[in-house]
C-alpha cells in the first residue's frame, strides 16, 4: 500500500484559512472603523447643523425681543399720549364751566355783599368778602345752595370788620350738572 502524506496539504489549507480569516478580520475591522467614523462624522455634521439652527433661532428671538420692547415702549407712549389727550379734553370741556361758575357767582350775589377774593382749588371755590349785614351772608348761602352749579357752602368765619362791615369766608364745592339741568 502506498502511503500518502496528507499532513502538509492540511497544514497549508489551515494556514490558508487562517490567512483568509486574518484578512477578513482586518477588512471587517477596517469596515467597522469606517462605519464608526462615518457615523461619527454624520453626527458631527448634524450637531453643527443643529448649532447653526440654534444660533439662528437665538438671533431671531433677540430680534423679536427687541420688537416686543419697541411695542411695549409704543404702548406706554400711546398710554401717555391718551392721558394727555384726556387731560386736554377735560380742560377744554371745563372751560365753559369756569365761565358759567363765575356767571352763577354773580347771579347768587344778593345786594349788600361784595366779594373781595375768589379762588378755585380743584373742585372747591373759596370766597372771601364783605357784607353789610350777617343776614346777607345767610341769603348768599341759601342762593348758592339753590344753584345747580354749586354744592352746600361751608361758612368758616364771619366777623365785624371796619366801617360796620362784616367780613366772611366760605368754601363751596363746584358741581357739574347734567346736561338737561344745565340748560335751565
Buried (B, 14 or more C-beta within 10 A) or exposed (E): EEEEEEEEEEEEEEEEEEEEEEEEEEEEEEEEEEEEEEEEEEEEEEEEEEEEEEEEEEEEEEEEEEEEEEEEEEEEEEEEEEEEEEEEEEEEEBEEBEEBBEEBBEEBBBEBBEEEEEEEEEEEBBBBBBBBBEEBBBBBBEBBEEBEBBBEBEBEEBEEEEEEBBBBBBBBEBBBBEEEEEEE
